[in-house]
Amino acid sequence: MESRFRIRVKTLCSECIRLVSTDGKTICGAKHGGKSIFHMVSAFCHAGGVSLGQIRTSEKSNEITAVPELVKASDLDDCIVGIDTTGYRQHTASGIIRFKAGYLSEVKNNQHELYEATEDTFRFQPVKEIAGSKELNFGHGRIENRTCHI
C-alpha cells in the first residue's frame, strides 16, 4: 500500500517536488507499558503540501538510518532533502547523496565540533551573499534565531 501511495504522489507532484523535509515523530497515545511503540519518519513536500512517504522505526534513534531509506524508497533523486539535527549524521548525508539527492541541515550548538567547524568555515571566508534571510521566533519556551545565507 505504501509503495502504491508513493508512486501515485510522485506522478501527481513530479513537477513540484524540489524541497523535501524529513522529520521523525513519536505517535501520541501509542504507548504500551510506558514505552512508545510507534515512531514514524516522514518525507514532506512543501510545494505540494503532501507527505511523500513514511517509515516506521522502533525507536527515535533509528531516525538516523531511516532517512536514507526513505529517500531511496520515495525516489527523491534531484531533490534537496532537509534534515533536522536529530536526523543528521555524516552517514545520513552520505546515504542521501548516494541516492542522487542533495541535503540541507541545520547546525545547533549541541553538536559542538560540527558547529565550530561550520562557524570557522564561514567566519574566515569572504562572503558574496546572493540572498539571505533572518528570522526570530519565540515559542514553546525557547527563542530561535535562524539565519540563512546563499
Stockholm file with secondary structure:
# STOCKHOLM 1.0

chainA/1-150         MESRFRIRVKTLCSECIRLVSTDGKTICGAKHGGKSIFHMVSAFCHAGGVSLGQIRTSEKSNEITAVPELVKASDLDDCIVGIDTTGYRQHTASGIIRFKAGYLSEVKNNQHELYEATEDTFRFQPVKEIAGSKELNFGHGRIENRTCHI
#=GR chainA/1-150 SS CHHHHHHHHHHHHTTTCSEEEEEEEECTTCEETTEECCEEEEEEETTTTEEEEEEEESSGGGHHHHHHHHHHHTTCTTCEEEECTTTCCHHHHHHHHHTTCEEEECCCTTSHHHHHHHHHHHHSSCCCCSCEEEEEEEETTEEEEEEEEC
#=GC SS_cons         CHHHHHHHHHHHHTTTCSEEEEEEEECTTCEETTEECCEEEEEEETTTTEEEEEEEESSGGGHHHHHHHHHHHTTCTTCEEEECTTTCCHHHHHHHHHTTCEEEECCCTTSHHHHHHHHHHHHSSCCCCSCEEEEEEEETTEEEEEEEEC
//
